[in-house]
């Protein structure tokens, strides 16, 4: 999202509304209290979700009500709705101006592996997509597979805007003899399969180390603490505080192999194309990912590393154990070449064209 804001700022004055501090690219930022939910989680909201009265509930989420108040009386030339839960708000605020729905992933099943979400929120998200996507001037999605789901289900034709970062001028770090340094960066969120990465490394010999750079989730650090307890002082596995997005690639550059694995519990998991694969490439790392169509294609096309057969600890362990230092060196050199094309330049051009064509002459 920050990279997309940079492109929007090239085209005009940008007003952002959301949680947290003002993004650097924004001309003005309207901050919403981080404690306000973006879904209708009150008892009345839950009752309306359960009774499928979706038109009555779409503006009931506390964060949406706060946004309506903050945006009262304002007019914009183009509105970008970030994810499905912002579509109704974006359409309301636009007052006839063009609206771009930046859907990222497959909204109807964002957290469908959670029973309460599947029963209450999935039907609401499906309704929102059915109601608002045809009204959007343009739609974007994170990859062709996710875009295909929106096309087949809702009849829209999304532009693909990947989560790729900017090109970085870096060199692959040297691989030490007898040492392969693994790294993972991302959110400390249940379901991200971090336990599997830790278990896999514990089953490997002393050649391998694992460093984790984890952003705490919105659970007061409970899951992060469970990961810390699972590591339990293992000298080969280190847990680090998160680093800023601007520092992340430089930090990753000191390692050898970026690893990630996610069980295909939802379509978003099955068709994942996470920003971390692009971060790993810009950091000139080899990669080892659990199998998924979009990441498999990139890894195979650019010979970036190895693909674990599934999301199990055993599959990750076996795939890592088959690597040697020379293979890792070769994959890192391939990442150096791929960094020239697996960056945000193409995606920025898509945003620049889509939004630029909507602005008044």
C-alpha positions as a Markdown table, in Angstrom:
| # | Residue | x | y | z |
|---|---|---|---|---|
| 1 | Unk | 0.0 | 0.0 | 0.0 |
| 2 | Unk | 2.8 | 2.4 | 0.8 |
| 3 | Unk | 4.4 | 1.8 | -2.6 |
| 4 | Unk | 1.0 | 2.5 | -4.3 |
| 5 | Unk | 0.7 | 5.8 | -2.3 |
| 6 | Unk | 4.1 | 6.8 | -3.7 |
| 7 | Unk | 2.7 | 6.5 | -7.2 |
| 8 | Unk | -0.6 | 8.3 | -6.3 |
| 9 | Unk | 1.5 | 11.2 | -4.9 |
| 10 | Unk | 3.1 | 11.6 | -8.4 |
| 11 | Unk | -0.4 | 12.2 | -9.8 |
| 12 | Unk | -1.8 | 14.7 | -7.3 |
| 13 | Unk | -2.5 | 15.6 | -3.6 |
| 14 | Unk | -3.3 | 12.4 | -1.7 |
| 15 | Unk | -5.6 | 12.3 | 1.4 |
| 16 | Unk | -5.4 | 9.0 | 3.3 |
| 17 | Unk | -7.7 | 7.7 | 6.0 |
| 18 | Unk | -6.9 | 4.7 | 8.2 |
| 19 | Unk | -5.2 | 3.5 | 11.2 |
| 20 | Unk | -1.7 | 4.7 | 12.3 |
| 21 | Unk | 0.4 | 7.7 | 11.5 |
| 22 | Unk | 0.4 | 9.7 | 8.3 |
| 23 | Unk | 2.2 | 7.9 | 5.4 |
| 24 | Unk | 5.1 | 9.9 | 4.0 |
| 25 | Unk | 3.5 | 10.1 | 0.6 |
| 26 | Unk | 0.2 | 11.5 | 1.8 |
| 27 | Unk | -0.6 | 15.2 | 1.6 |
| 28 | Unk | -3.1 | 14.8 | 4.5 |
| 29 | Unk | -3.9 | 11.9 | 6.8 |
| 30 | Unk | -7.1 | 11.4 | 8.7 |
| 31 | Unk | -6.3 | 8.9 | 11.5 |
| 32 | Unk | -8.8 | 6.4 | 12.8 |
| 33 | Unk | -8.4 | 5.1 | 16.4 |
| 34 | Unk | -6.6 | 1.8 | 16.2 |
| 35 | Unk | -9.0 | 0.4 | 18.7 |
| 36 | Unk | -12.0 | 0.7 | 16.4 |
| 37 | Unk | -12.8 | -2.6 | 14.6 |
| 38 | Unk | -13.2 | -2.5 | 10.8 |
| 39 | Unk | -16.0 | -5.0 | 11.0 |
| 40 | Unk | -19.4 | -4.8 | 12.8 |
| 41 | Unk | -18.4 | -6.6 | 16.0 |
| 42 | Unk | -21.1 | -5.2 | 18.3 |
| 43 | Unk | -23.9 | -7.4 | 19.4 |
| 44 | Unk | -26.3 | -5.6 | 17.0 |
| 45 | Unk | -23.8 | -5.9 | 14.1 |
| 46 | Unk | -23.3 | -9.6 | 14.7 |
| 47 | Unk | -27.1 | -10.2 | 14.9 |
| 48 | Unk | -27.5 | -8.4 | 11.5 |
| 49 | Unk | -24.7 | -10.5 | 10.0 |
| 50 | Unk | -26.3 | -13.7 | 11.3 |
| 51 | Unk | -29.6 | -12.7 | 9.8 |
| 52 | Unk | -28.0 | -11.7 | 6.5 |
| 53 | Unk | -29.2 | -8.1 | 6.6 |
| 54 | Unk | -26.1 | -6.9 | 4.9 |
| 55 | Unk | -27.3 | -3.6 | 3.5 |
| 56 | Unk | -28.1 | -2.5 | 7.1 |
| 57 | Unk | -24.8 | -3.5 | 8.5 |
| 58 | Unk | -22.3 | -2.2 | 5.9 |
| 59 | Unk | -21.8 | 1.1 | 7.7 |
| 60 | Unk | -22.0 | -0.2 | 11.2 |
| 61 | Unk | -18.4 | -1.0 | 11.9 |
| 62 | Unk | -16.9 | 1.5 | 14.4 |
| 63 | Unk | -14.0 | 2.3 | 12.1 |
| 64 | Unk | -16.3 | 2.9 | 9.1 |
| 65 | Unk | -18.6 | 5.2 | 11.2 |
| 66 | Unk | -15.5 | 7.2 | 12.3 |
| 67 | Unk | -14.3 | 7.5 | 8.7 |
| 68 | Unk | -17.7 | 8.8 | 7.6 |
| 69 | Unk | -17.5 | 11.5 | 10.2 |
| 70 | Unk | -14.0 | 12.5 | 9.2 |
| 71 | Unk | -14.8 | 12.6 | 5.5 |
| 72 | Unk | -18.1 | 14.5 | 5.8 |
| 73 | Unk | -18.4 | 17.2 | 3.2 |
| 74 | Unk | -15.1 | 16.4 | 1.4 |
| 75 | Unk | -14.9 | 15.8 | -2.4 |
| 76 | Unk | -12.2 | 13.9 | -4.3 |
| 77 | Unk | -11.4 | 13.4 | -8.0 |
| 78 | Unk | -10.6 | 9.6 | -7.5 |
| 79 | Unk | -11.2 | 7.3 | -4.6 |
| 80 | Unk | -9.1 | 4.2 | -3.9 |
| 81 | Unk | -10.9 | 1.7 | -1.6 |
| 82 | Unk | -8.3 | -0.5 | 0.1 |
| 83 | Unk | -9.7 | -4.0 | 0.4 |
| 84 | Unk | -13.3 | -5.2 | 0.3 |
| 85 | Unk | -14.4 | -3.8 | 3.6 |
| 86 | Unk | -13.7 | -0.3 | 2.3 |
| 87 | Unk | -15.8 | -0.6 | -0.9 |
| 88 | Unk | -19.1 | 0.7 | 0.5 |
| 89 | Unk | -17.3 | 3.6 | 2.2 |
| 90 | Unk | -15.3 | 4.4 | -0.9 |
| 91 | Unk | -18.5 | 4.4 | -3.1 |
| 92 | Unk | -20.3 | 6.6 | -0.6 |
| 93 | Unk | -17.5 | 9.1 | -0.3 |
| 94 | Unk | -16.9 | 9.3 | -4.1 |
| 95 | Unk | -20.3 | 10.9 | -4.8 |
| 96 | Unk | -20.0 | 9.9 | -8.4 |
| 97 | Unk | -16.2 | 10.2 | -8.8 |
| 98 | Unk | -14.3 | 7.2 | -10.1 |
| 99 | Unk | -13.6 | 4.5 | -7.5 |
| 100 | Unk | -10.7 | 2.0 | -7.8 |
| 101 | Unk | -11.1 | -1.2 | -5.7 |
| 102 | Unk | -7.7 | -2.4 | -4.6 |
| 103 | Unk | -8.7 | -5.9 | -3.5 |
| 104 | Unk | -5.3 | -7.4 | -2.9 |
| 105 | Unk | -6.4 | -11.0 | -2.2 |
| 106 | Unk | -9.6 | -13.0 | -2.4 |
| 107 | Unk | -11.9 | -11.1 | 0.0 |
| 108 | Unk | -14.8 | -13.7 | 0.4 |
| 109 | Unk | -12.5 | -16.2 | 2.0 |
| 110 | Unk | -9.9 | -14.0 | 3.7 |
| 111 | Unk | -10.1 | -15.9 | 7.0 |
| 112 | Unk | -12.4 | -18.7 | 6.1 |
| 113 | Unk | -10.3 | -21.1 | 8.1 |
| 114 | Unk | -11.8 | -19.4 | 11.2 |
| 115 | Unk | -15.3 | -20.8 | 11.9 |
| 116 | Unk | -16.9 | -17.6 | 13.2 |
| 117 | Unk | -15.5 | -15.6 | 10.3 |
| 118 | Unk | -16.6 | -18.3 | 7.8 |
| 119 | Unk | -20.2 | -18.3 | 9.1 |
| 120 | Unk | -20.7 | -14.6 | 9.7 |
| 121 | Unk | -18.2 | -12.5 | 7.6 |
| 122 | Unk | -17.7 | -14.6 | 4.5 |
| 123 | Unk | -21.4 | -14.1 | 3.4 |
| 124 | Unk | -21.1 | -10.4 | 4.1 |
| 125 | Unk | -17.9 | -10.1 | 2.1 |
| 126 | Unk | -19.4 | -12.0 | -0.8 |
| 127 | Unk | -22.4 | -9.7 | -0.7 |
| 128 | Unk | -20.2 | -6.6 | -0.7 |
| 129 | Unk | -18.2 | -7.9 | -3.7 |
| 130 | Unk | -21.4 | -8.8 | -5.6 |
| 131 | Unk | -22.9 | -5.4 | -4.9 |
| 132 | Unk | -19.9 | -3.1 | -5.3 |
| 133 | Unk | -17.4 | -4.6 | -7.6 |
| 134 | Unk | -19.6 | -4.0 | -10.7 |
| 135 | Unk | -19.9 | -0.3 | -9.7 |
| 136 | Unk | -16.1 | 0.2 | -9.5 |
| 137 | Unk | -14.3 | 2.0 | -12.3 |
| 138 | Unk | -11.3 | -0.3 | -12.0 |
| 139 | Unk | -10.3 | -3.3 | -9.8 |
| 140 | Unk | -6.8 | -4.5 | -8.9 |
| 141 | Unk | -5.7 | -7.8 | -7.4 |
| 142 | Unk | -2.3 | -9.2 | -6.3 |
| 143 | Unk | -1.9 | -11.8 | -9.0 |
| 144 | Unk | -3.4 | -13.4 | -12.0 |
| 145 | Unk | -4.9 | -16.3 | -10.1 |
| 146 | Unk | -6.7 | -14.1 | -7.6 |
| 147 | Unk | -7.8 | -11.9 | -10.4 |
| 148 | Unk | -9.2 | -14.9 | -12.2 |
| 149 | Unk | -11.4 | -15.7 | -9.1 |
| 150 | Unk | -12.9 | -12.2 | -9.2 |
| 151 | Unk | -13.5 | -12.5 | -12.9 |
| 152 | Unk | -15.2 | -15.9 | -12.7 |
| 153 | Unk | -17.3 | -15.1 | -9.6 |
| 154 | Unk | -18.2 | -11.4 | -10.1 |
| 155 | Unk | -17.6 | -10.7 | -13.8 |
| 156 | Unk | -14.9 | -8.0 | -13.3 |
| 157 | Unk | -11.5 | -8.0 | -14.9 |
| 158 | Unk | -8.9 | -6.9 | -12.4 |
| 159 | Unk | -5.5 | -5.4 | -13.3 |
| 160 | Unk | -2.6 | -7.3 | -11.6 |
| 161 | Unk | -0.6 | -5.3 | -9.1 |
| 162 | Unk | 1.9 | -7.5 | -7.2 |
| 163 | Unk | 3.4 | -6.8 | -3.8 |
| 164 | Unk | 6.8 | -6.3 | -5.2 |
| 165 | Unk | 9.3 | -3.8 | -3.7 |
| 166 | Unk | 11.5 | -1.3 | -5.4 |
| 167 | Unk | 14.7 | -2.4 | -7.1 |
| 168 | Unk | 17.7 | -2.3 | -4.7 |
| 169 | Unk | 21.3 | -2.0 | -5.6 |
| 170 | Unk | 22.8 | -4.9 | -3.6 |
| 171 | Unk | 25.2 | -7.7 | -4.1 |
| 172 | Unk | 24.6 | -11.3 | -2.9 |
| 173 | Unk | 26.4 | -12.0 | 0.4 |
| 174 | Unk | 29.0 | -14.7 | 0.6 |
| 175 | Unk | 27.9 | -18.2 | 1.7 |
| 176 | Unk | 30.2 | -19.4 | 4.4 |
| 177 | Unk | 31.6 | -22.9 | 4.3 |
| 178 | Unk | 29.6 | -25.3 | 6.5 |
| 179 | Unk | 26.9 | -22.7 | 7.3 |
| 180 | Unk | 23.6 | -21.9 | 5.7 |
| 181 | Unk | 21.8 | -19.0 | 7.3 |
| 182 | Unk | 18.0 | -19.2 | 7.0 |
| 183 | Unk | 15.7 | -16.2 | 7.5 |
| 184 | Unk | 12.0 | -15.5 | 7.7 |
| 185 | Unk | 10.3 | -12.1 | 8.0 |
| 186 | Unk | 6.6 | -11.4 | 8.5 |
| 187 | Unk | 3.8 | -11.2 | 10.9 |
| 188 | Unk | 3.5 | -13.1 | 14.2 |
| 189 | Unk | 0.0 | -14.2 | 13.4 |
| 190 | Unk | -1.6 | -17.6 | 14.1 |
| 191 | Unk | -1.9 | -19.7 | 10.9 |
| 192 | Unk | 1.4 | -18.4 | 9.4 |
| 193 | Unk | 3.0 | -21.8 | 10.0 |
| 194 | Unk | 6.0 | -20.4 | 12.0 |
| 195 | Unk | 6.0 | -23.5 | 14.2 |
| 196 | Unk | 6.7 | -25.6 | 11.1 |
| 197 | Unk | 9.8 | -23.6 | 10.2 |
| 198 | Unk | 11.1 | -24.0 | 13.8 |
| 199 | Unk | 10.4 | -27.7 | 13.9 |
| 200 | Unk | 12.1 | -28.2 | 10.4 |
| 201 | Unk | 15.3 | -26.4 | 11.5 |
| 202 | Unk | 15.4 | -28.4 | 14.7 |
| 203 | Unk | 15.5 | -31.6 | 12.6 |
| 204 | Unk | 18.5 | -30.3 | 10.6 |
| 205 | Unk | 22.2 | -30.5 | 11.6 |
| 206 | Unk | 24.3 | -27.6 | 12.9 |
| 207 | Unk | 25.0 | -26.3 | 9.4 |
| 208 | Unk | 21.7 | -24.5 | 9.5 |
| 209 | Unk | 20.6 | -21.5 | 11.6 |
| 210 | Unk | 17.3 | -19.6 | 11.5 |
| 211 | Unk | 16.7 | -15.9 | 12.2 |
| 212 | Unk | 13.1 | -14.7 | 12.6 |
| 213 | Unk | 12.1 | -11.0 | 12.1 |
| 214 | Unk | 8.5 | -10.9 | 13.3 |
| 215 | Unk | 5.9 | -8.1 | 13.5 |
| 216 | Unk | 3.6 | -8.6 | 16.6 |
| 217 | Unk | 0.0 | -9.3 | 15.8 |
| 218 | Unk | -2.9 | -7.4 | 17.3 |
| 219 | Unk | -3.2 | -10.0 | 20.1 |
| 220 | Unk | -1.1 | -8.2 | 22.8 |
| 221 | Unk | 1.9 | -10.3 | 21.8 |
| 222 | Unk | 0.3 | -13.6 | 22.8 |
| 223 | Unk | 1.2 | -15.5 | 19.7 |
| 224 | Unk | 4.7 | -14.0 | 19.5 |
| 225 | Unk | 5.3 | -15.1 | 23.1 |
| 226 | Unk | 4.2 | -18.6 | 22.2 |
| 227 | Unk | 6.8 | -18.6 | 19.4 |
| 228 | Unk | 9.5 | -17.3 | 21.8 |
| 229 | Unk | 8.6 | -20.2 | 24.2 |
| 230 | Unk | 8.7 | -22.7 | 21.4 |
| 231 | Unk | 12.3 | -21.6 | 20.5 |
| 232 | Unk | 13.1 | -22.0 | 24.2 |
| 233 | Unk | 16.7 | -20.8 | 24.0 |
| 234 | Unk | 17.7 | -23.0 | 21.0 |
| 235 | Unk | 21.1 | -21.4 | 20.0 |
| 236 | Unk | 20.5 | -21.9 | 16.3 |
| 237 | Unk | 17.2 | -20.1 | 16.2 |
| 238 | Unk | 17.1 | -16.3 | 16.9 |
| 239 | Unk | 14.1 | -14.1 | 17.3 |
| 240 | Unk | 14.6 | -10.4 | 16.4 |
| 241 | Unk | 12.5 | -7.3 | 16.8 |
| 242 | Unk | 10.9 | -6.2 | 13.5 |
| 243 | Unk | 12.7 | -3.7 | 11.3 |
| 244 | Unk | 11.1 | -1.0 | 9.3 |
| 245 | Unk | 10.1 | -1.7 | 5.7 |
| 246 | Unk | 12.9 | 0.6 | 4.5 |
| 247 | Unk | 15.5 | -1.4 | 6.4 |
| 248 | Unk | 14.2 | -4.9 | 5.8 |
| 249 | Unk | 15.9 | -5.7 | 2.5 |
| 250 | Unk | 19.3 | -4.5 | 3.8 |
| 251 | Unk | 18.8 | -6.6 | 6.9 |
| 252 | Unk | 17.9 | -9.7 | 5.0 |
| 253 | Unk | 20.9 | -9.3 | 2.7 |
| 254 | Unk | 23.2 | -10.8 | 5.4 |
| 255 | Unk | 21.5 | -14.2 | 5.2 |
| 256 | Unk | 21.5 | -17.0 | 2.6 |
| 257 | Unk | 18.0 | -18.5 | 2.2 |
| 258 | Unk | 14.6 | -16.9 | 2.8 |
| 259 | Unk | 12.0 | -19.5 | 3.8 |
| 260 | Unk | 8.2 | -19.6 | 3.9 |
| 261 | Unk | 5.5 | -22.2 | 4.0 |
| 262 | Unk | 1.8 | -21.9 | 4.3 |
| 263 | Unk | -0.9 | -24.6 | 4.4 |
| 264 | Unk | -3.5 | -24.1 | 1.6 |
| 265 | Unk | -6.4 | -23.6 | 4.0 |
| 266 | Unk | -8.0 | -20.9 | 1.9 |
| 267 | Unk | -7.8 | -19.7 | -1.7 |
| 268 | Unk | -5.5 | -16.8 | -0.6 |
| 269 | Unk | -3.1 | -19.4 | 0.9 |
| 270 | Unk | -3.4 | -21.6 | -2.1 |
| 271 | Unk | -2.7 | -18.7 | -4.6 |
| 272 | Unk | -0.3 | -16.8 | -2.4 |
| 273 | Unk | 2.2 | -14.4 | -3.8 |
| 274 | Unk | 3.5 | -12.7 | -0.7 |
| 275 | Unk | 5.6 | -9.6 | -0.7 |
| 276 | Unk | 8.3 | -11.6 | 1.2 |
| 277 | Unk | 9.3 | -13.5 | -2.0 |
| 278 | Unk | 10.1 | -10.1 | -3.6 |
| 279 | Unk | 11.9 | -8.9 | -0.5 |
| 280 | Unk | 14.0 | -12.1 | -0.5 |
| 281 | Unk | 14.9 | -11.6 | -4.2 |
| 282 | Unk | 15.8 | -7.9 | -3.7 |
| 283 | Unk | 18.0 | -9.1 | -0.7 |
| 284 | Unk | 19.7 | -11.5 | -3.2 |
| 285 | Unk | 18.7 | -14.6 | -1.2 |
| 286 | Unk | 18.0 | -18.1 | -2.3 |
| 287 | Unk | 14.4 | -19.1 | -1.5 |
| 288 | Unk | 12.7 | -22.2 | -0.2 |
| 289 | Unk | 8.9 | -22.0 | -0.2 |
| 290 | Unk | 6.1 | -24.5 | 0.3 |
| 291 | Unk | 4.4 | -25.3 | -3.0 |
| 292 | Unk | 1.9 | -22.8 | -4.4 |
| 293 | Unk | 1.2 | -22.1 | -8.1 |
| 294 | Unk | 2.2 | -18.4 | -8.2 |
| 295 | Unk | 5.4 | -18.8 | -6.2 |
| 296 | Unk | 6.3 | -22.1 | -7.9 |
| 297 | Unk | 6.2 | -20.3 | -11.2 |
| 298 | Unk | 8.5 | -17.5 | -10.1 |
| 299 | Unk | 11.0 | -19.9 | -8.4 |
| 300 | Unk | 11.1 | -22.2 | -11.4 |
| 301 | Unk | 11.2 | -19.5 | -14.1 |
| 302 | Unk | 14.1 | -17.6 | -12.4 |
| 303 | Unk | 15.8 | -20.7 | -10.7 |
| 304 | Unk | 15.6 | -18.9 | -7.4 |
| 305 | Unk | 15.7 | -21.9 | -5.1 |
| 306 | Unk | 13.8 | -25.0 | -4.1 |
| 307 | Unk | 10.1 | -25.9 | -3.6 |
| 308 | Unk | 9.0 | -28.0 | -0.7 |
| 309 | Unk | 6.3 | -30.6 | -1.7 |
| 310 | Unk | 3.8 | -29.4 | 0.9 |
| 311 | Unk | 3.5 | -27.3 | 4.1 |
| 312 | Unk | 4.7 | -29.9 | 6.5 |
| 313 | Unk | 7.8 | -29.6 | 8.7 |
| 314 | Unk | 9.1 | -32.8 | 7.1 |
| 315 | Unk | 8.8 | -31.5 | 3.6 |
| 316 | Unk | 10.6 | -28.2 | 4.6 |
| 317 | Unk | 13.3 | -30.2 | 6.5 |
| 318 | Unk | 13.9 | -32.6 | 3.5 |
| 319 | Unk | 14.1 | -29.7 | 1.0 |
| 320 | Unk | 16.5 | -27.7 | 3.1 |
| 321 | Unk | 18.7 | -30.8 | 3.9 |
| 322 | Unk | 19.1 | -31.4 | 0.2 |
| 323 | Unk | 20.8 | -28.0 | -0.4 |
| 324 | Unk | 24.5 | -27.5 | -0.3 |
| 325 | Unk | 26.5 | -24.3 | -0.1 |
| 326 | Unk | 27.3 | -24.2 | -3.9 |
| 327 | Unk | 23.6 | -24.6 | -4.8 |
| 328 | Unk | 22.8 | -21.7 | -2.5 |
| 329 | Unk | 25.5 | -19.5 | -4.1 |
| 330 | Unk | 24.0 | -20.3 | -7.5 |
| 331 | Unk | 20.5 | -19.4 | -6.4 |
| 332 | Unk | 21.7 | -16.2 | -4.8 |
| 333 | Unk | 23.4 | -15.2 | -8.1 |
| 334 | Unk | 20.1 | -16.0 | -9.9 |
| 335 | Unk | 18.2 | -13.8 | -7.5 |
| 336 | Unk | 20.7 | -11.0 | -8.4 |
| 337 | Unk | 19.7 | -11.3 | -12.0 |
| 338 | Unk | 15.9 | -11.7 | -11.2 |
| 339 | Unk | 16.0 | -8.5 | -9.0 |
| 340 | Unk | 16.1 | -6.5 | -12.3 |
| 341 | Unk | 12.6 | -7.7 | -13.2 |
| 342 | Unk | 11.0 | -8.8 | -10.0 |
| 343 | Unk | 10.5 | -5.3 | -8.6 |
| 344 | Unk | 7.8 | -2.7 | -8.4 |
| 345 | Unk | 8.5 | -0.9 | -11.6 |
| 346 | Unk | 5.9 | -2.8 | -13.6 |
| 347 | Unk | 3.3 | -2.7 | -10.9 |
| 348 | Unk | 3.8 | 1.1 | -10.4 |
| 349 | Unk | 3.3 | 1.5 | -14.1 |
| 350 | Unk | -0.1 | -0.3 | -13.8 |
| 351 | Unk | -1.3 | 1.9 | -11.0 |
| 352 | Unk | 0.0 | 5.1 | -12.8 |
| 353 | Unk | -2.0 | 4.2 | -15.9 |
| 354 | Unk | -5.2 | 3.0 | -14.2 |
| 355 | Unk | -5.5 | 6.0 | -11.8 |
| 356 | Unk | -3.9 | 8.5 | -14.2 |
| 357 | Unk | -6.5 | 7.8 | -16.9 |
| 358 | Unk | -9.3 | 8.6 | -14.3 |
| 359 | Unk | -8.1 | 12.0 | -13.4 |
| 360 | Unk | -9.7 | 15.1 | -14.9 |
| 361 | Unk | -7.8 | 16.4 | -17.9 |
